[in-house]
Amino acid sequence: MNRLRTACNRVAAEYGLTARESEILLLLARGRTAATIAETLVITPSTAKTHLRNIYAKLDVHTQQELINLVEAWID
């Protein structure tokens, strides 16, 4: 999991994600859903979805699989 975390940190820095978006990016890269992210981070589902939309826009991806592929491309 350290390699995944490192890749997410690199992606977050490259694409200008906020600290919270970076945290959520890691969960998304691990395949978590918006509902699970909301529960894990103790935020509302609406807030989680807003963060997801912002992350997807910044990374220019449209699906979670595209996001996972992008992060995996940053793994050494």
Residue, then its C-alpha position, 0 to 999 in steps of 0.5 A: m500500500n505504500r506504493l499506492r500512497t506514494a503514487c497518490n501523493r505524486v498525483a495530488a501534487e501534480y494536479g494541485l489537489t487539496a489535502r482533503e482531496s488527496e485523502i479522498l484520492l487514496l480511498l478512490a484509488r483503493g476502490r472505495t465508493a462515495a458512500t464508504i468515503a463519506e462514512t470513513l471520513v465522517i462527512t455527508p454523502s453530498t460533501a463526499k460527492t462534491h469532493l469526487r466531482n472536484i477531483y475528477a475535474k482536476l484529474d480530467v477523468h470521468t470514471q473511477q476506473e480512469l482515476i485508478n488507471l491514472v494513479e497506477a501509471w504513477i506507481d514506480 
